[in-house]
């Protein structure tokens, strides 16, 4: 196995180590008073029950698809599907386990200071991000190594490509169930809880005395946390596999992902709240640090794996390694632009949100019209 592939797997393991360290540091923090822990325990119990029921259904569907893929294609493709589905499900479960335990600790830390609350919230989010990214990178890299090194298939052969595409398909199956199922569940609990609580029983919104409030928070965790984790795994794995297939470069996309995991880990230590108490400012510090380090890392990774001056031809397209490096630079710039645009259209200090607030003064109709217009403009 090549040195580059070993380094890629090592970076994936590093992401898992960072995630384990971060989650241990979060779980050591104060979980608040007895009432807070009681509510958190109810949410944990509900989230665990929901995922157990959902994954039981997914397992049945997945087993059927596994058998069909094995029968119609090959065992290698079916195993790829199984790897993607299993690890995507594991990513979702990890996201849920972390979120339901970090929520109450974030609440307690926020009662101390904004900086403490941000630190716990960001670190718990970084846990899921790094664990999921590490799992996705390891899934693709290790299965690629098994296919090419141990089974002896050529790197760009149809057997390897089909197996890796099936891995992405397996991840997508779990992602769809987790994201949509959790979203439907939480919205049903939210609307039902508001109708029963505020209208019929006179209980304020989000009051824990209303059981639907607990169900709503369960839905938030399984949809926005477990679902997002599975979605992130699927996006990461599918994007890497698609790049490997389309660019006819099997190791380079994996090397980029590995290098950016390292720079992202370093960037997490730059997220600190300044004197202005601007949370987005703190997040920008982390992004800028990661982006600058990624620019440097991407340059050396490109030179090491494919060569900056080496010429390549894919179809009718001719390019060099330096061309691909410039594409990576453009991707980083676009990422920063997307973050800024998102903040502009959702921040309370900017024109779009202020215009929606002003439109609300004249009624529901103008509020809906202005909100729809702003959403289309942002998109």
N, C-alpha and C positions, 0 to 999 in steps of 0.2 A: 504493500500500500504506500502511496506517495506521501512525502513529507507534508504537502499542502493539505491532504485529506486528514492526516493525523492532527494537524494544527486546527482544522475546522472542527473536528470532533472535540478537541480540547477546549475550544471557545464555547461550544455548546455545554460542556460539562461545567465550565466556569460560570455560565449563566445560571445553571442549577445550583451551584454552590452559593452564589450571591443571593439567589432567591431564598434558599434555606436559611442563610445567615439573617437576611432581612426579616423573614417571618418570625424567627426566634426572637429577634430584638423587639418586634411589635408585640408579640404575645407576652413578653415580660412586663409590659406597661400596665398601669392601673386600669381596671375595667369598670371603675365607677362604683356607685353605691348599690345596695341590694336591689332596689327597684329597677335601676338600669340593667343590672345583670339578669333580672327576672324577665324583662321584656326581650332582651337580647337572646336569652335561652329559648323563649317561645318562637322567635324568628328562626333561630338555628334549627329547632325541631321541625318547623314547617318546611324550611328549605331542604333539609335532608329527606323528609318524606316525599316532597315533590320530585326531587331529582331521582330518588329510588324508583318511583312510579314511572317517571318519564324514561329513564334509562332501561327499565324493563321492557317497555314498548319498543324502544329503539333497538334493543338487543335482538328482539324477535324479528323485526324488519331487516336488521343488518345480517342476521344469520341466513335469512332467505336470499338476500342479495349476494352474500358470500358464496352460497351454493350455486346460484345461477351463474355468477362470474367464473367460478371454478369450472363449471360444466361447459360454458360457452367459450371461454378463453383458456387460461392456464392457471396452475396453482400459484405461480409467481405473481400473477396479476391479482388473484384472490387474496394472497397474503398481503400485498401492497394495500389493498382496500381495507383489510383487517387492521393493519398497523395504523393507517390514517384514522380510521373510525375509533379505535381504542384510545389512541393518544389524544385525539380531539375530545373524546369524552372525559379523559383524565384531566385535560386542561380545564374543561368546564367545571369539573368537580373541585379542582384546586382553587379556581377562581371563587367558587361559592364558599369553600372552607375558610379562605382568607377573609373574604368580605364580611361574612356574618360575625367574625370575631374581631375584625378591625373597626367595624362601625362603632361599637360601644366605647372602644378605646379612643377613637377619634373624638367622640362626643366629650368624653372626660378630659382629654387633652385640650380641647377647644375651650373648656370652662376655665382653664388656667391661662392660656394666651392663644392668640391667633397663630403665632409662629409654631407653637407646640402642636396645635391642631393640624396645620399644614404639613408639618414634618411626619406625623403619624399617617395622615391621609395619603401623602405622596409615597411614603415608603411602602405602605400596604399595597398601593397600586403598582409600584415598581416590582413588588414580589410577583404578582400575577404576570406582569409584562415580561419579566426576565425568565420566569419558569416556563411560560408558554413559548417564548421565542427560542429558548434553549431546547425544549422538547421538539419543536418543529424542525429546527436545524439538525438536531440529532436524528430525528426520524428519517429525513431525506438523505442526510450524509451517510448514516450507518447502513440504510437499506441499499443505497447506491454502491457502497463499498462491498456489501454482501453479494450483490449482483455481478459487479465487475471484477472483484478480486477473488472471492471465494468460489463463485459459480463460473467465472471466466468469460462472461459475455463482454462484447466490445462496448465501450462507453456510450456510443451513439446508436447502438443497435435497437431494433424494434422491441426486443424483449425488455430491455432496460427502460425504454420510454413508456411502454404500456404499463409496466409495473409501477413506475413513479406517478404516472397520470392517475392510476387507480388509487394510489395513496392519497392524492389530492381529492379524489371523488369520495373516498371514505370520510375524510375530514369534513367535506361539505355536507354530507348526510347528517352528521351530528350537529353541525353548526345551524342548519335550517331548523331542526327540531328545537334546539336549545334557545335560539333567538326568537323565533316566532311563537313557540309554545309559552315561553316565559313572558313575552310581551302581551299575549292574549290573556294569560292568567292574571297578570298584574293590573291590566286595564279593567278587566271584569271585576276584580276585587275592589279597585279604586272607585269605579262608578257605583257599584252596588253598595259599598260601604258609605259613600257620601249620601246616597238616597235614603238608606235605612237610618244612618246615624244622625245626619243634620235635619232631615225632613220629618222622619217618623219618631225618632227617639229624642231628638233635641240634643244630641251629643256633638261637641265641636269636631271639626275635621281633624283627622290624624290623632284622635284620642285613643290611647291603648285600651280603654274600657270597651271599645267596639272591636269585636273579633275580626271584622273585615279589615281593620287597620293593620293587624298583624299579617293577614293574608296579603294585603297590599305590599307590605315591606318584604314579605317572602317573595312575591313576584318581582320586586325591584332587584333582589339579590340573585334570583335564578335567571332573570332575563337580562338585566343590565350588567351583571357580574359574571355569572356562570356562562350565560349566552355570549357575552362579549369575549370572554376568554376562549370559548370554542370558536367563535367567529375570527378572532385574532389568529389562532392556530391555523384555521382553514385558509385565511388570507395569506399568511406567511408561507405556508407549505405550497399552496397553489401558485403563488407568485414566483417562488423560487423554481419550482418544477417547470412552469411555463417559460421562464427565461432560459432555463437549461435547454429546453426543447427548441424554442424558436431561434435562439442564438447559436445553437449547435456547439455550445461551450458548457461542459458539464461541471467543471470544478470552479470556474470563475464566479458564478452567482453565489455558490456556497461560501466562497472565500470572502465576498463582499459582506454577506450576512454575518459571518464570523467576526470580521473586523469591526463591524458596526455594533455588535453586541458588546465588545470590549469598550468602545468609545461611549456607548450609552451608559454602561456601568459607571465609568468615570464621570460622565455628565450628571448622574444623579447626586453626586456629592456637591455640585454647584448650586443646587436648588435651595436657596436660603432667602428668607424674607428680609427685605431691607427696611430702612427707617420709615419709608412711605407706606409700609404695610400693603403693598400692591402684590397680590397673589400672582397675577399674570406676569409681573416683572420678575418674580422668583422663578417661574417656569421658563421664561425667556432666557434667564441665565443658564439654566440647564441645557436648553436647546442650543444656544449659541456655542457653549463649550463642546457639546457633542458634535455639532456641525463642523466646527473648526478642526477638531481632532479627526473627524471622519474624512475631511478633505485631505489631510496628511496621510491617514491610514489607507485611503482608497488609492492614492498615488503609488505607494509602495506595494500594496497588494496587486495592483494591476501590473506593475513592472515585474513582480516576482512570479505571478501565476501565468500571465500570457505575454508579457513584454510590451513596453510602451511603443516601441518602433516596429514591432512585428506586424506584417500586413496579413489581413484575413479577407476571405471572400465567402459570403453566404448568399447563394442565388446570384443575383446580378449586382449585389451591394458589396463595395470594397471599402474597407476601413482598417484602422490601426488600433493598437491598444490605447494610444492617447485619445483617440476619438471616443472610445468607451469611457475613459476617465472624464472627459468633458460632459458626457451624458450623465455620469454620476453627479458631477457638480451641478448640472441643471436640475437634477432631481432634488438635491438638497435645497437649492434656491426655491424651487416650487413648493417644497414642504414648508419652508419658512413663510412663504407668501400665503399658503392655505391657512396656516395658524393665525396670521395677522388678519386675513379676511374674516375668518370665523369670529375672532375677538371683536372686530369692527361691527359685524352684523348682530352680535348677541350681547355686547357690553352695554351697560346702562348709561355710560358716559358718551355714547356716540349717537349720531343722527338717526339710524334706523329704529332703534328701540324707543328713542324719544318721540319719533313720529308716530309709532304705534300707540304710545301712551297718550299723545295728544288726540289721536283719532278716537280713542276710547271715550273721550269726554262727550262726544256727540252720539254715542249709542253703540249697540252690538254690531250693527251692520257695517258702519265705517271701520270699526275695529277689525272685523274679519277681512274686509276688503284691503285695508292697509297692511295687515299682517300677511295676507296672501301675496300682495305685491312685493313686499320686502323679501319674503322667502324666495320668490321667483328671481328677484334681482340678485340675491345672494347666490343662488344656484347657478 
